[in-house]
Amino acid sequence: MVHVPEEPRRYVCERCQVVHAGTPIHESGGDHSFEPPASCGGCGGSSFVEFTDWVHHHA
């Protein structure tokens, strides 16, 4: 069986719209979950929307 790399979740900064890769959190059984960064590397903002929800998001 071929190993398929896990795709990280992406988050969009509500303030400047920079996209960040989520921080991986190791779960039991070798699985991962992802969290948005604490702050945006572009503007310092702290409010993020998951990339898949961005098109439906209204600030």
C-alpha positions as YAML, in Angstrom:
chain: A
units: angstrom
residues:
- id: 1
  name: MET
  ca: [0.00, 0.00, 0.00]
- id: 2
  name: VAL
  ca: [1.31, 3.44, -0.90]
- id: 3
  name: HIS
  ca: [1.47, 6.11, 1.79]
- id: 4
  name: VAL
  ca: [-0.42, 9.28, 0.89]
- id: 5
  name: PRO
  ca: [0.85, 12.36, 2.74]
- id: 6
  name: GLU
  ca: [-1.72, 14.08, 4.90]
- id: 7
  name: GLU
  ca: [-2.89, 17.47, 3.61]
- id: 8
  name: PRO
  ca: [-2.76, 20.13, 6.36]
- id: 9
  name: ARG
  ca: [-5.77, 22.34, 6.93]
- id: 10
  name: ARG
  ca: [-5.31, 25.91, 5.79]
- id: 11
  name: TYR
  ca: [-6.56, 29.05, 7.53]
- id: 12
  name: VAL
  ca: [-7.19, 32.56, 6.17]
- id: 13
  name: CYS
  ca: [-6.45, 35.62, 8.29]
- id: 14
  name: GLU
  ca: [-9.66, 37.68, 8.50]
- id: 15
  name: ARG
  ca: [-7.67, 40.91, 8.62]
- id: 16
  name: CYS
  ca: [-5.24, 40.61, 5.68]
- id: 17
  name: GLN
  ca: [-6.30, 37.36, 3.93]
- id: 18
  name: VAL
  ca: [-2.87, 35.69, 4.17]
- id: 19
  name: VAL
  ca: [-3.23, 31.89, 4.08]
- id: 20
  name: HIS
  ca: [-1.44, 29.83, 6.76]
- id: 21
  name: ALA
  ca: [-0.91, 26.08, 7.08]
- id: 22
  name: GLY
  ca: [-2.43, 24.75, 10.28]
- id: 23
  name: THR
  ca: [-0.22, 23.64, 13.14]
- id: 24
  name: PRO
  ca: [-0.34, 19.83, 13.38]
- id: 25
  name: ILE
  ca: [-1.48, 18.36, 16.69]
- id: 26
  name: HIS
  ca: [-0.56, 14.69, 17.16]
- id: 27
  name: GLU
  ca: [-3.53, 12.56, 18.21]
- id: 28
  name: SER
  ca: [-3.54, 8.99, 19.48]
- id: 29
  name: GLY
  ca: [-3.20, 6.29, 16.83]
- id: 30
  name: GLY
  ca: [-0.90, 8.41, 14.66]
- id: 31
  name: ASP
  ca: [-3.66, 10.75, 13.46]
- id: 32
  name: HIS
  ca: [-3.37, 14.54, 13.34]
- id: 33
  name: SER
  ca: [-5.67, 17.47, 13.83]
- id: 34
  name: PHE
  ca: [-4.76, 21.02, 12.85]
- id: 35
  name: GLU
  ca: [-5.12, 24.37, 14.59]
- id: 36
  name: PRO
  ca: [-4.76, 27.89, 13.20]
- id: 37
  name: PRO
  ca: [-1.63, 29.81, 14.24]
- id: 38
  name: ALA
  ca: [-1.76, 32.00, 17.34]
- id: 39
  name: SER
  ca: [-1.17, 35.10, 15.20]
- id: 40
  name: CYS
  ca: [-0.82, 36.01, 11.54]
- id: 41
  name: GLY
  ca: [2.74, 36.26, 10.22]
- id: 42
  name: GLY
  ca: [1.67, 39.10, 7.90]
- id: 43
  name: CYS
  ca: [-0.33, 41.50, 10.07]
- id: 44
  name: GLY
  ca: [-0.31, 40.05, 13.59]
- id: 45
  name: GLY
  ca: [-4.08, 39.41, 13.56]
- id: 46
  name: SER
  ca: [-5.50, 36.56, 15.61]
- id: 47
  name: SER
  ca: [-8.80, 35.76, 13.88]
- id: 48
  name: PHE
  ca: [-8.79, 33.00, 11.26]
- id: 49
  name: VAL
  ca: [-11.34, 31.21, 9.08]
- id: 50
  name: GLU
  ca: [-10.75, 27.72, 7.75]
- id: 51
  name: PHE
  ca: [-9.84, 27.89, 4.05]
- id: 52
  name: THR
  ca: [-12.77, 25.68, 2.98]
- id: 53
  name: ASP
  ca: [-15.21, 28.07, 4.72]
- id: 54
  name: TRP
  ca: [-13.65, 31.30, 3.40]
- id: 55
  name: VAL
  ca: [-15.94, 31.68, 0.38]
- id: 56
  name: HIS
  ca: [-18.98, 31.47, 2.70]
- id: 57
  name: HIS
  ca: [-17.55, 33.71, 5.41]
- id: 58
  name: HIS
  ca: [-18.96, 37.17, 5.97]
- id: 59
  name: ALA
  ca: [-16.97, 39.32, 8.41]
...
